Amino acid sequence: MREADSHVVVVVVAYGARRQSLLDVLDALRREAPARVVVVDNGCAWPIARELVQTHGDWIDVLPMGTNTGSAPAYAAGMLRAVELGAQWIWLLDDDNQPAVGSLALLRDAHARLFDPARPLLAVAAIRPQGHQGLAPQHWSPPHSAFCGFHFLDIPRKLGKRLGLVRPHALPTAPIPVGVCAYGGLFFAAGLLEAIGAPKGDLVLYCDDYEWTSRITAAGGRI
């Protein structure tokens, strides 16, 4: 384990009976050594607070929501709690986003390298390779008016892929700008919340992460 990063607070939203998945994420985070981890209990079906405090002490801050409130209210509450804990940097993860070794250092380095004082709104996102393997970067963000990943203009490309007529693209080796992204893997300075606000709590089904991150690019920032 490297020396703890005293300015990074991780927000992990946990659901249902996904106990082992969450424990694996927390074990991996021990290697990354953030200052604190806020675990949002979004309707977990096990005594999460008692077990995590026994195992990890005050490194873990469990925030109970009482029930599954949806991802937007849970992430909003977790981010605001991270700010209360003194976070200068916030890293968002789902309870199945087990980070690879060195992920946090890579994200911090990427943010420092890409930061432009003239465009201070910046977030960097780590991705799951299996979710993007084979896709050209222009397809990483959904087109306008897509719903749950579907848009009729994507039909020829998806048929071509299914029929083996489209050659897969290798994952790029340099950062790729995107218009929106998911919560899981996103790293940003806590001041971003002051600029764009928290996720909207009344969006409880799908694409609330896209709505929230779209505010970054709409305000002239970058992801």
RALINDA-V545663 format. One record per residue. RES is the residue in one small letter. BURIAL is + if it has 16 or more other ideal C-beta (glycine too) atoms within 10 Angstrom, else -. D_FIRST is the distance of its C-alpha to the first C-alpha in Angstrom with 2 decimals. Layout:
res->RES burial->BURIAL d_first->D_FIRST
res->RES burial->BURIAL d_first->D_FIRST
//
This chain:
res->m burial->- d_first->0.00
res->r burial->- d_first->3.79
res->e burial->- d_first->6.69
res->a burial->- d_first->8.24
res->d burial->+ d_first->11.09
res->s burial->- d_first->13.97
res->h burial->- d_first->16.49
res->v burial->+ d_first->15.27
res->v burial->+ d_first->16.42
res->v burial->+ d_first->16.26
res->v burial->+ d_first->19.53
res->v burial->+ d_first->19.80
res->v burial->+ d_first->23.37
res->a burial->+ d_first->23.91
res->y burial->+ d_first->27.27
res->g burial->- d_first->29.44
res->a burial->- d_first->28.28
res->r burial->+ d_first->25.18
res->r burial->+ d_first->23.05
res->q burial->- d_first->21.16
res->s burial->+ d_first->20.48
res->l burial->+ d_first->18.99
res->l burial->- d_first->16.84
res->d burial->- d_first->15.48
res->v burial->+ d_first->14.77
res->l burial->+ d_first->12.95
res->d burial->- d_first->10.77
res->a burial->+ d_first->9.98
res->l burial->+ d_first->9.52
res->r burial->- d_first->6.81
res->r burial->- d_first->4.69
res->e burial->+ d_first->6.97
res->a burial->+ d_first->6.70
res->p burial->+ d_first->10.50
res->a burial->+ d_first->12.51
res->r burial->+ d_first->14.41
res->v burial->+ d_first->15.53
res->v burial->+ d_first->19.29
res->v burial->+ d_first->20.42
res->v burial->+ d_first->24.10
res->d burial->+ d_first->26.05
res->n burial->+ d_first->28.67
res->g burial->+ d_first->30.80
res->c burial->+ d_first->28.38
res->a burial->- d_first->30.36
res->w burial->- d_first->28.21
res->p burial->- d_first->27.28
res->i burial->+ d_first->24.11
res->a burial->+ d_first->23.86
res->r burial->- d_first->24.40
res->e burial->+ d_first->21.94
res->l burial->+ d_first->19.03
res->v burial->- d_first->19.67
res->q burial->- d_first->19.94
res->t burial->- d_first->16.59
res->h burial->+ d_first->14.47
res->g burial->- d_first->16.79
res->d burial->- d_first->17.46
res->w burial->+ d_first->14.26
res->i burial->+ d_first->16.58
res->d burial->+ d_first->20.00
res->v burial->+ d_first->22.44
res->l burial->+ d_first->25.43
res->p burial->- d_first->28.36
res->m burial->+ d_first->30.90
res->g burial->- d_first->33.29
res->t burial->- d_first->33.93
res->n burial->+ d_first->32.97
res->t burial->+ d_first->34.00
res->g burial->+ d_first->33.07
res->s burial->+ d_first->30.20
res->a burial->+ d_first->31.70
res->p burial->+ d_first->32.15
res->a burial->+ d_first->28.75
res->y burial->+ d_first->26.87
res->a burial->+ d_first->29.17
res->a burial->+ d_first->28.49
res->g burial->+ d_first->24.71
res->m burial->+ d_first->24.83
res->l burial->- d_first->27.20
res->r burial->+ d_first->25.06
res->a burial->+ d_first->22.07
res->v burial->+ d_first->24.52
res->e burial->- d_first->25.63
res->l burial->- d_first->22.11
res->g burial->- d_first->22.17
res->a burial->+ d_first->20.39
res->q burial->- d_first->21.10
res->w burial->+ d_first->19.45
res->i burial->+ d_first->19.61
res->w burial->+ d_first->18.08
res->l burial->+ d_first->20.25
res->l burial->+ d_first->19.49
res->d burial->+ d_first->21.80
res->d burial->+ d_first->20.89
res->d burial->+ d_first->20.94
res->n burial->+ d_first->18.94
res->q burial->+ d_first->15.85
res->p burial->+ d_first->13.96
res->a burial->- d_first->13.34
res->v burial->- d_first->10.18
res->g burial->- d_first->10.38
res->s burial->+ d_first->13.02
res->l burial->+ d_first->12.36
res->a burial->- d_first->12.47
res->l burial->- d_first->15.51
res->l burial->+ d_first->17.19
res->r burial->+ d_first->16.92
res->d burial->- d_first->18.28
res->a burial->+ d_first->20.96
res->h burial->+ d_first->22.05
res->a burial->- d_first->22.44
res->r burial->- d_first->24.33
res->l burial->- d_first->26.60
res->f burial->- d_first->27.35
res->d burial->- d_first->31.05
res->p burial->- d_first->32.42
res->a burial->- d_first->35.66
res->r burial->- d_first->34.01
res->p burial->- d_first->31.22
res->l burial->+ d_first->30.65
res->l burial->+ d_first->27.84
res->a burial->+ d_first->25.34
res->v burial->+ d_first->23.27
res->a burial->+ d_first->22.71
res->a burial->+ d_first->20.51
res->i burial->+ d_first->22.77
res->r burial->- d_first->22.98
res->p burial->- d_first->24.57
res->q burial->- d_first->26.88
res->g burial->- d_first->28.29
res->h burial->+ d_first->29.41
res->q burial->- d_first->30.05
res->g burial->- d_first->33.67
res->l burial->- d_first->34.39
res->a burial->- d_first->35.63
res->p burial->- d_first->33.73
res->q burial->- d_first->36.86
res->h burial->- d_first->36.51
res->w burial->+ d_first->32.97
res->s burial->+ d_first->34.51
res->p burial->+ d_first->37.40
res->p burial->- d_first->40.83
res->h burial->- d_first->42.71
res->s burial->- d_first->44.23
res->a burial->- d_first->42.03
res->f burial->- d_first->41.43
res->c burial->- d_first->38.43
res->g burial->- d_first->37.92
res->f burial->- d_first->41.65
res->h burial->- d_first->44.09
res->f burial->- d_first->47.39
res->l burial->- d_first->46.86
res->d burial->- d_first->43.96
res->i burial->- d_first->46.34
res->p burial->- d_first->47.52
res->r burial->- d_first->44.02
res->k burial->- d_first->42.83
res->l burial->- d_first->46.01
res->g burial->- d_first->45.61
res->k burial->- d_first->42.09
res->r burial->- d_first->43.36
res->l burial->- d_first->46.26
res->g burial->- d_first->44.20
res->l burial->- d_first->45.98
res->v burial->- d_first->42.98
res->r burial->- d_first->40.60
res->p burial->- d_first->36.91
res->h burial->- d_first->34.93
res->a burial->- d_first->31.74
res->l burial->- d_first->28.69
res->p burial->- d_first->28.91
res->t burial->- d_first->26.62
res->a burial->- d_first->27.14
res->p burial->- d_first->26.72
res->i burial->- d_first->29.61
res->p burial->- d_first->31.26
res->v burial->+ d_first->32.07
res->g burial->+ d_first->34.31
res->v burial->+ d_first->32.41
res->c burial->+ d_first->29.33
res->a burial->+ d_first->27.72
res->y burial->+ d_first->25.44
res->g burial->+ d_first->22.56
res->g burial->+ d_first->20.21
res->l burial->+ d_first->21.94
res->f burial->+ d_first->20.28
res->f burial->+ d_first->22.54
res->a burial->+ d_first->23.29
res->a burial->+ d_first->24.41
res->g burial->- d_first->27.79
res->l burial->+ d_first->28.57
res->l burial->+ d_first->29.50
res->e burial->- d_first->32.14
res->a burial->- d_first->33.63
res->i burial->+ d_first->33.93
res->g burial->- d_first->33.58
res->a burial->+ d_first->31.79
res->p burial->+ d_first->32.52
res->k burial->- d_first->35.99
res->g burial->- d_first->36.02
res->d burial->- d_first->39.26
res->l burial->+ d_first->37.76
res->v burial->- d_first->36.53
res->l burial->- d_first->37.08
res->y burial->- d_first->36.09
res->c burial->+ d_first->35.20
res->d burial->+ d_first->34.26
res->d burial->+ d_first->31.11
res->y burial->+ d_first->33.48
res->e burial->- d_first->35.72
res->w burial->+ d_first->32.96
res->t burial->+ d_first->31.41
res->s burial->+ d_first->34.96
res->r burial->+ d_first->35.40
res->i burial->+ d_first->32.94
res->t burial->+ d_first->35.06
res->a burial->- d_first->38.30
res->a burial->- d_first->37.56
res->g burial->- d_first->37.16
res->g burial->+ d_first->33.37
res->r burial->+ d_first->31.32
res->i burial->+ d_first->28.81
//
